[in-house]
Structure formats: structure tokens, C-alpha cells
Amino acid sequence: MLKLLTPICAALLLSGCVIHISPDSANIHEQQELVLSTQNVSKLVSETSSGNVKITGVEGLKEITVKADIRTYNHEKPYTLTLEKQGNSAQLIAKHSSKMGFYSGNSPRINLTIQVPASLALDLDDGSGDIEIKGSKADIKVDDNSGNIIIAGGRNLVIDDGSGNIEITQVTGDMVIEDDSGNLSIDGGNKLVVEDGSGNLSISNLTGSLKVTDASGNLDITAIKGHVDVEDGSGNLTITNLSSSLEVKDDSGNLMIQSIEGDVKVDDGSGDLNISHLASSLIVTDDSGELSIEEVQGDVNINDGSGNLSVTQVVGVVTIEDASGNIDVNNTGGLVITESGSGSLKMHDINGKVNVKN
């Protein structure tokens, strides 16, 4: 082991990098409280390194109060904790000085409990630790490296998050969220744009439109008033109860679509599709997987690669181009098959014209 460590240590010393080897523990506990009037202040801007941040918006409050619970490693206060007015903003800084080392117990951190006027905008830049915001009625911006985020309230919301779960409720305005990893749950709000790396997504009860770009993870969308646009890499999708149109581009994973008021367009790579209770038209391009379509009020247009296909209870005309797999069509307003490929073909109760080309 010594022979391995010697060249490593020599390289570090030659580079001028000094490593603090003896383990430390942030076992010194301190507490401070800061107060700042919010007269002519419209926004709180905070810069925090490590520690939990809890912010509560209070109606009628005229000041910002910060209670800091500090864990540090010596009595010389190797940290910055300030709350000052700068222009029309309140600037909060809570950061430990940079120090390389190993901690055998608690690492340095500053936990903050903050009360602000409910109408005060928030702009947070956080390193690590959980963030909880509740009671806000203003715009919120969060740039977070790691840690869970819980937000209950707020108007317009912007989040750029590295890792950790996110839970959002009671937001009234528009939202833009960029998330690298972690589960994401959103209930309520107007328009939403999400770019997600990995982790499951649950989105519900939006009054505006939704655009989702998702690399991996399951996705559950329900009760959206505006147009929904989903681009998904991998993972299962469940989309229900939409008041407008839907467009989905999916690489892999099973897909269930149900109860959509507007037109639906699906471009699917692989995985089973189950689509039902559509009030308008449907266009499906599917490379592979089982495909089941039921109860559609408009026309249905299908371009299918491989896998069995079942279509039933369609008011409009069904048009199918199929490369391979069995086809079963029942109770439709008409049927046009431009190519049936390989597999059996069954037709029942076709109420309009039938045109089948083998």
C-alpha cells in the first residue's frame, strides 16, 4: 500500500496541492438571527453553500428574518453569514470558507429558517441541502446543485436542478423546470415546460399547455387543459383526461392514452400501445409492439411496423398500413387497408365502405 501511496503523494506535492489528511468534525454548534426591513425591497437573493433552507411567506410581514443553525469546525467563524440591502434586493449569503479535508462526523453546514413577506420574489442559488418554500405568492427562481425541493405556493417558477426529488403544488403561474436526475411531482399551475434527465415524472391539473422532454423514467400526465407535447426516451407513459390535443414522440416503453378531447398524434418506437376514449382523430406511427385502439369519435390513421393490431368502436374511417402482425377491426365507420403485410385479417361490423389491398 505504501508503494502505491508514495508516487500519488509526490505528485500532489509537486502540483502545489495540499491535502488535509487528519479527519475533522463540524461539532461546534452556533446560532444567529438576522433581520432586515423590506421597505423598497422587492426580491430576496440568496447564495448558500450547504445546509437546508426553509422559507415561509407571511401575509403582511414587513421584514425578512433569518434564523441560522450553524455547524462549523472551529471557533474562528470560518463562514460568511450576512443579510444586506442592495438596490431593491435583499442579499443573503450563508457560506462556509472553502477547505479541503475529510470529516469523520458532521460536515460544515448552515441550516436556515427564513420568513419573508408573501409578495417578496425569491432568487435562490444553493449548493447542497434540502429546500422548502411555502406560502409565497411571488415569482420564484431556484438554481440548486443537489438536495430535495418542496414548493407549495408561488406565482411564476423557474428551477434548474442537479439532483434530488422535486415536489411542486399550489403554483398559479407558468413554470420552467430543468432537472438532471430525481423524481418530479407537479400538481397545479398554468403553463409548464420540463426538460428532465432521469427519474419518474407526475404532472397534473395544469390550466395551460405542457411540453415535456424526458430522457428516461416513467411519466404520468393527467388533467391538463392546454395542448400537451411529449418527447420521451425510455420509460412507460400514462396520459389521461386532457381537454385539448396531444402529440407524443416516444422511443421505447409502454404507452397508455385515455380520455383526450382534442386530436392525438403518436410516433412510437417500441412498446405496447393502449389508446381509448378519444373525442377526435388519431394518427399513430408505430415501429413495434402490440397496438389496441378503442372508442374513437374521429378518423384513425395507423402506420404499423410489427405487432398485433386491434381496433374497435371507431365512428370515423380507419386507415391501416401494416407490415406484419394480425389485424382485428370491429365496429368502425369504414375501413381502408393499403398494406396488410403478413398476419391474419379479421373484420366485423364495418358500417361504411371497405377497401382492402393485399
C-alpha positions as CSV (number, residue, x, y, z in Angstrom):
1,M,0.0,0.0,0.0
2,L,2.9,2.4,0.9
3,K,4.4,1.8,-2.6
4,L,1.1,2.9,-4.2
5,L,0.6,6.0,-2.0
6,T,4.1,7.4,-2.3
7,P,4.0,8.4,-6.0
8,I,0.5,9.8,-5.6
9,C,1.5,12.0,-2.6
10,A,4.6,13.1,-4.5
11,A,2.5,14.1,-7.5
12,L,0.2,16.1,-5.2
13,L,3.1,17.9,-3.5
14,L,4.8,18.8,-6.8
15,S,1.5,20.2,-8.1
16,G,1.3,22.5,-5.0
17,C,-1.9,20.9,-3.8
18,V,-2.1,20.5,0.0
19,I,-4.5,17.8,1.3
20,H,-5.6,18.0,4.9
21,I,-5.4,14.3,5.9
22,S,-6.4,14.3,9.6
23,P,-10.2,13.9,9.9
24,D,-12.3,16.8,11.1
25,S,-15.8,17.0,12.5
26,A,-18.0,20.1,12.4
27,N,-19.0,19.7,16.0
28,I,-19.2,23.3,17.0
29,H,-22.8,24.5,17.2
30,E,-23.7,28.2,16.8
31,Q,-26.9,30.1,16.2
32,Q,-27.5,33.6,14.8
33,E,-30.5,35.7,13.8
34,L,-30.6,38.4,11.1
35,V,-33.4,40.9,10.5
36,L,-33.8,43.3,7.5
37,S,-36.7,45.7,6.7
38,T,-38.3,45.1,3.3
39,Q,-39.1,48.8,2.7
40,N,-38.3,49.4,-1.0
41,V,-37.2,45.7,-1.3
42,S,-38.9,43.6,-4.0
43,K,-36.7,40.4,-4.0
44,L,-34.6,38.2,-1.8
45,V,-31.4,37.0,-3.5
46,S,-29.7,34.2,-1.6
47,E,-26.4,32.4,-2.0
48,T,-25.9,29.3,0.1
49,S,-23.3,26.5,0.1
50,S,-24.5,23.6,2.2
51,G,-27.4,23.2,4.6
52,N,-31.2,23.1,4.5
53,V,-33.2,26.2,3.6
54,K,-36.8,26.6,4.7
55,I,-38.6,29.8,3.6
56,T,-42.2,30.8,4.7
57,G,-44.1,33.6,3.0
58,V,-46.2,35.5,5.5
59,E,-49.0,37.9,4.5
60,G,-48.5,41.5,5.9
61,L,-44.9,40.9,7.1
62,K,-42.7,44.0,6.7
63,E,-39.3,42.4,7.2
64,I,-37.0,39.4,6.5
65,T,-36.0,37.3,9.4
66,V,-33.3,34.6,9.2
67,K,-32.5,32.1,11.9
68,A,-29.3,30.3,11.2
69,D,-28.3,27.0,12.8
70,I,-24.6,26.6,12.2
71,R,-22.3,23.6,12.4
72,T,-18.7,24.5,12.0
73,Y,-15.2,23.2,12.7
74,N,-13.5,25.9,14.7
75,H,-14.4,29.0,16.8
76,E,-12.9,31.5,14.4
77,K,-16.2,31.6,12.4
78,P,-14.8,30.3,9.1
79,Y,-18.1,31.2,7.3
80,T,-20.0,34.2,5.9
81,L,-23.5,35.0,7.1
82,T,-24.9,38.3,6.0
83,L,-28.2,39.9,5.1
84,E,-27.9,43.3,3.4
85,K,-30.0,45.6,1.2
86,Q,-28.5,46.1,-2.3
87,G,-30.7,48.3,-4.5
88,N,-34.2,46.9,-4.5
89,S,-33.0,43.5,-3.4
90,A,-32.1,41.9,-0.1
91,Q,-28.8,39.9,-0.4
92,L,-28.4,36.9,1.9
93,I,-25.1,35.0,1.9
94,A,-24.6,31.8,4.0
95,K,-21.4,30.0,3.0
96,H,-18.5,28.2,4.7
97,S,-15.0,29.0,3.6
98,S,-13.5,26.5,1.2
99,K,-11.5,23.8,2.9
100,M,-10.2,20.5,1.5
101,G,-10.3,17.7,4.1
102,F,-12.1,14.7,5.4
103,Y,-14.8,14.9,8.0
104,S,-15.3,11.9,10.4
105,G,-18.6,13.2,11.7
106,N,-20.8,16.2,10.8
107,S,-19.7,18.3,7.8
108,P,-19.9,22.1,7.9
109,R,-23.4,23.4,7.2
110,I,-25.7,26.3,7.8
111,N,-29.4,25.5,8.1
112,L,-31.6,28.5,7.5
113,T,-35.2,29.2,8.6
114,I,-36.4,32.3,6.9
115,Q,-39.7,34.3,7.0
116,V,-40.4,36.8,4.2
117,P,-43.4,38.8,3.0
118,A,-45.6,36.6,0.8
119,S,-45.3,39.1,-2.0
120,L,-41.5,39.1,-2.0
121,A,-39.8,37.5,-5.0
122,L,-37.2,34.8,-4.4
123,D,-34.0,34.1,-6.3
124,L,-32.0,31.2,-4.7
125,D,-28.6,29.8,-5.6
126,D,-27.9,26.7,-3.5
127,G,-25.2,24.2,-3.3
128,S,-26.4,21.2,-1.3
129,G,-29.2,20.5,1.1
130,D,-33.0,20.4,1.0
131,I,-35.1,23.5,0.1
132,E,-38.7,24.0,1.3
133,I,-40.7,27.1,0.2
134,K,-44.3,27.6,1.3
135,G,-46.8,30.5,1.5
136,S,-45.2,32.5,-1.3
137,K,-47.4,34.5,-3.8
138,A,-44.5,35.9,-5.8
139,D,-42.1,34.7,-8.5
140,I,-39.6,32.1,-7.5
141,K,-36.2,31.1,-9.1
142,V,-34.1,28.3,-7.8
143,D,-30.7,27.2,-9.0
144,D,-29.8,24.1,-7.0
145,N,-27.0,21.6,-7.2
146,S,-28.3,18.8,-5.0
147,G,-31.0,18.1,-2.5
148,N,-34.7,17.7,-2.4
149,I,-37.0,20.7,-3.3
150,I,-40.5,21.2,-2.0
151,I,-42.5,24.2,-3.1
152,A,-46.1,24.9,-2.0
153,G,-47.2,28.2,-3.5
154,G,-45.8,30.9,-5.7
155,R,-46.6,32.6,-9.0
156,N,-44.1,32.0,-11.9
157,L,-41.5,29.4,-11.2
158,V,-38.0,28.7,-12.7
159,I,-35.9,25.7,-11.4
160,D,-32.5,24.5,-12.6
161,D,-31.8,21.4,-10.5
162,G,-28.9,18.9,-10.5
163,S,-30.1,16.0,-8.4
164,G,-32.8,15.3,-5.8
165,N,-36.6,14.9,-5.8
166,I,-38.8,17.9,-6.6
167,E,-42.4,18.3,-5.4
168,I,-44.4,21.4,-6.5
169,T,-48.0,22.3,-5.5
170,Q,-50.2,25.4,-5.5
171,V,-48.2,27.4,-8.1
172,T,-50.6,29.7,-10.0
173,G,-48.4,30.9,-12.9
174,D,-46.0,29.5,-15.6
175,M,-43.2,27.1,-14.8
176,V,-39.9,26.2,-16.5
177,I,-38.0,23.3,-15.0
178,E,-34.7,21.7,-16.0
179,D,-33.9,18.7,-13.9
180,D,-30.9,16.3,-14.3
181,S,-32.0,13.5,-12.0
182,G,-34.6,12.7,-9.4
183,N,-38.3,12.2,-9.3
184,L,-40.5,15.2,-10.2
185,S,-44.1,15.7,-9.0
186,I,-46.2,18.8,-10.1
187,D,-49.8,19.4,-9.1
188,G,-51.3,22.7,-10.3
189,G,-50.1,25.7,-12.3
190,N,-50.7,27.3,-15.7
191,K,-48.2,26.6,-18.5
192,L,-45.3,24.1,-17.9
193,V,-42.1,23.4,-19.8
194,V,-40.0,20.5,-18.4
195,E,-36.6,19.1,-19.5
196,D,-35.8,16.0,-17.5
197,G,-32.8,13.7,-17.4
198,S,-33.8,10.7,-15.4
199,G,-36.4,9.9,-12.8
200,N,-40.2,9.5,-12.7
201,L,-42.5,12.4,-13.6
202,S,-46.0,13.0,-12.3
203,I,-47.8,16.1,-13.7
204,S,-51.4,17.1,-13.1
205,N,-54.0,19.9,-13.0
206,L,-52.5,22.5,-15.3
207,T,-54.7,25.2,-16.7
208,G,-52.3,25.9,-19.7
209,S,-50.2,23.9,-22.0
210,L,-47.5,21.3,-21.3
211,K,-44.2,20.5,-23.0
212,V,-42.1,17.6,-21.7
213,T,-38.7,16.5,-22.9
214,D,-37.7,13.4,-20.9
215,A,-34.7,11.1,-21.3
216,S,-35.7,8.2,-19.1
217,G,-38.2,7.3,-16.4
218,N,-41.9,6.7,-16.2
219,L,-44.2,9.6,-16.9
220,D,-47.8,10.1,-15.6
221,I,-49.8,13.1,-17.0
222,T,-53.4,13.9,-16.2
223,A,-55.9,16.7,-16.1
224,I,-54.2,19.2,-18.5
225,K,-56.4,22.0,-20.1
226,G,-54.0,23.1,-22.9
227,H,-52.1,21.3,-25.6
228,V,-49.6,18.6,-24.5
229,D,-46.4,17.8,-26.3
230,V,-44.2,14.9,-25.0
231,E,-40.8,13.8,-26.3
232,D,-39.7,10.7,-24.4
233,G,-36.7,8.5,-24.5
234,S,-37.4,5.4,-22.4
235,G,-40.0,4.5,-19.7
236,N,-43.7,3.9,-19.5
237,L,-46.2,6.7,-20.3
238,T,-49.7,7.1,-18.9
239,I,-51.6,10.1,-20.3
240,T,-55.3,10.7,-19.3
241,N,-58.0,13.3,-19.1
242,L,-56.7,16.0,-21.5
243,S,-59.0,18.9,-22.5
244,S,-57.1,19.7,-25.7
245,S,-54.8,18.0,-28.2
246,L,-51.8,15.6,-27.7
247,E,-48.6,14.9,-29.5
248,V,-46.3,12.2,-28.4
249,K,-42.9,11.0,-29.7
250,D,-41.7,8.0,-27.7
251,D,-38.6,5.8,-28.3
252,S,-39.3,2.9,-26.0
253,G,-41.7,1.8,-23.3
254,N,-45.4,1.0,-23.0
255,L,-47.9,3.8,-23.6
256,M,-51.4,4.3,-22.3
257,I,-53.6,7.2,-23.6
258,Q,-57.2,7.7,-22.4
259,S,-59.9,10.3,-22.4
260,I,-58.5,13.0,-24.8
261,E,-60.7,15.8,-26.1
262,G,-58.5,17.0,-29.0
263,D,-56.6,15.4,-31.8
264,V,-54.0,12.8,-30.9
265,K,-50.7,12.1,-32.8
266,V,-48.4,9.3,-31.7
267,D,-44.9,8.4,-33.1
268,D,-43.7,5.3,-31.2
269,G,-40.6,3.3,-31.4
270,S,-41.1,0.1,-29.3
271,G,-43.5,-1.0,-26.6
272,D,-47.2,-1.7,-26.4
273,L,-49.8,1.0,-27.0
274,N,-53.3,1.1,-25.5
275,I,-55.4,4.1,-26.7
276,S,-59.1,4.6,-25.8
277,H,-61.9,7.2,-25.4
278,L,-60.8,9.9,-27.9
279,A,-63.2,12.6,-28.8
280,S,-61.4,13.5,-32.1
281,S,-59.0,12.0,-34.6
282,L,-56.0,9.7,-34.1
283,I,-52.7,9.3,-36.1
284,V,-50.4,6.5,-35.0
285,T,-46.9,5.6,-36.3
286,D,-45.7,2.5,-34.5
287,D,-42.5,0.5,-35.2
288,S,-43.1,-2.5,-32.9
289,G,-45.3,-3.7,-30.2
290,E,-49.0,-4.6,-29.6
291,L,-51.5,-1.8,-30.5
292,S,-55.0,-1.6,-29.1
293,I,-57.4,1.3,-30.1
294,E,-60.9,1.6,-28.7
295,E,-63.7,4.2,-28.7
296,V,-62.6,7.0,-31.1
297,Q,-65.1,9.6,-32.4
298,G,-63.0,10.7,-35.4
299,D,-60.9,9.1,-38.1
300,V,-58.0,6.8,-37.2
301,N,-54.8,6.5,-39.4
302,I,-52.3,3.8,-38.5
303,N,-48.8,3.1,-39.9
304,D,-47.7,-0.1,-38.1
305,G,-44.4,-1.9,-38.3
306,S,-44.8,-5.2,-36.4
307,G,-47.1,-6.5,-33.7
308,N,-50.7,-7.4,-33.5
309,L,-53.3,-4.6,-34.1
310,S,-56.8,-4.4,-32.6
311,V,-59.2,-1.5,-33.5
312,T,-62.8,-1.3,-32.2
313,Q,-65.7,1.2,-31.9
314,V,-64.5,3.9,-34.2
315,V,-67.0,6.4,-35.5
316,G,-64.8,7.6,-38.4
317,V,-62.9,5.7,-41.1
318,V,-59.9,3.5,-40.1
319,T,-56.9,3.6,-42.5
320,I,-54.2,1.0,-41.9
321,E,-50.7,0.4,-43.4
322,D,-49.3,-2.7,-41.7
323,A,-46.0,-4.6,-42.3
324,S,-46.6,-7.6,-40.1
325,G,-48.9,-8.9,-37.4
326,N,-52.5,-9.9,-37.0
327,I,-55.2,-7.2,-37.6
328,D,-58.7,-7.3,-36.0
329,V,-61.1,-4.4,-36.8
330,N,-64.6,-4.3,-35.3
331,N,-67.4,-1.7,-35.4
332,T,-66.0,1.2,-37.4
333,G,-67.4,3.8,-39.8
334,G,-65.3,2.5,-42.7
335,L,-62.0,0.6,-43.4
336,V,-59.1,1.2,-45.8
337,I,-56.1,-1.2,-45.6
338,T,-53.4,0.0,-48.0
339,E,-51.0,-2.8,-47.0
340,S,-51.6,-5.7,-44.6
341,G,-48.2,-7.4,-44.8
342,S,-48.1,-10.8,-43.0
343,G,-50.6,-12.0,-40.5
344,S,-54.3,-12.7,-40.4
345,L,-57.1,-10.1,-41.0
346,K,-60.4,-10.1,-39.3
347,M,-63.2,-7.6,-39.9
348,H,-66.6,-7.3,-38.1
349,D,-69.5,-4.8,-38.3
350,I,-67.9,-2.3,-40.7
351,N,-70.6,0.4,-41.2
352,G,-69.1,2.2,-44.2
353,K,-67.0,1.4,-47.2
354,V,-64.3,-1.3,-47.1
355,N,-61.2,-1.2,-49.3
356,V,-58.6,-3.8,-48.7
357,K,-55.4,-4.1,-50.7
358,N,-53.1,-7.1,-50.0
